[in-house]
Amino acid sequence: MALLEDSKCFKCHSVDKKKDGPAYKEVAAKYKGKPEAEAKLTKHVTQPSKVKIDGVEEDHGAVKIRSEARIKNLVQWILSR
């Protein structure tokens, strides 16, 4: 969770309540049972992209670390919600 806090992910996401972005429980449900889940989520959290919030396209930042092990741990934590 420290990585989520350091990367300011909780500004738009929470564990169980929708904010500007989906709750991590919602993300986990979306990817449940999908073999590409870890790869897609890893790409989403490590590469800046565009997302739509209330119909407005905004930048989605990336986590502020390059450690593959910590990123994998983060993605598995999100998917386990």
N, C-alpha and C positions, 0 to 999 in steps of 0.2 A: 504494500500500500504506500510505502514511502516513495517509490518510483512514480506512482500515480499522483501523489501530492507534489513532488518536485517538478513534475511535468505539467502541473496545473490541469490535469484531467478532470478533477472534481469540480472545476468551474462549470463544466457542461454536462457531466455524468455523475451518477451516484450508483450505489450498489443495487438499490431496489426501487427507486423512484425516478420517473422520467423528469428530466430537466430540459435544457436545449437539445441535448443528445440523449440517446436511449440509455436506460438503466443497464448495468452489467448483467443483471438477471435476464433482461430482454435479449441482450446480445447472445448470452449462453443458450437461451431457448431457440433463437434463430439458427444457430449453428449446430445444435445438438444432433449427433449422429452423422454429420456431414464430414467426409474424409478430408475435404479441403479447408476445414474450419481453421486449423492452426496456421496454415500458410496465409490464408486471406487476412486473418486478424493480425498476424505478424506484419504483413505489408501495410495494413491500415495504421498501425500504431508507430511504424518506423519511417514511413515516407509521407511527407506533407501532401495533402490532397485538398480537394474542395468538397464541402458538404452543404446541403440545403437546410437552413433553419428558418422556419416560418416562411418558406418560399424564397428566401434570400440566400444566394450562394456565398459561403464564407470559407476562409482557410481553416483547415483542420491541421493542427500541429502534430509533431512527432515527439515521442518520448525523448527525454534528454539524456540518453545513455546509449552506448554502442555495444555493451556486453551482450553477446548472444545468449549466454546462460540466464542473465537477468531478464532479458526480453522474453525468452521462452517461459520462464517462471511467471512473468506477468500475464502472458497470453493464456497459459494454463490456469492461472488463478481466475481470470475473467470467465473462461469457458467452464469452470467448475461451479460458478454461482448457480 
